Amino acid sequence: MKVEYADKFDKSLKKIKDKIALKRLDILIEKLKTAKSLKEINNVKAMADNIFLYRIRTGDYRLVVEYKDGAITILLLEYLKRDDNTYKNYK
């Protein structure tokens, strides 16, 4: 798949100081680039109320992506530490 980055994705990365989480993200992005669909990626869940948004779990962090079924492009939206406010912008 082709991976694109939203502006707020870069902003969310600047806030993360956890080097292990950033390494996991790098590995996940490489997997996304070589995958033909999201079905090949572990820990993917559709987000409620939006058929194009998915979250991918990597440890305590979640990668929020926009993916249209059958599309070859995935847009990375945010990489956030999981807490009560993680998905508030996506409801």
Secondary structure as UniProt FT lines:
FT   STRAND          2..5
FT   HELIX           7..14
FT   HELIX           19..34
FT   HELIX           38..40
FT   TURN            42..43
FT   STRAND          44..46
FT   TURN            48..49
FT   TURN            51..52
FT   STRAND          53..58
FT   TURN            59..60
FT   STRAND          61..67
FT   TURN            69..70
FT   STRAND          73..81
FT   TURN            84..87
FT   HELIX           88..90
//
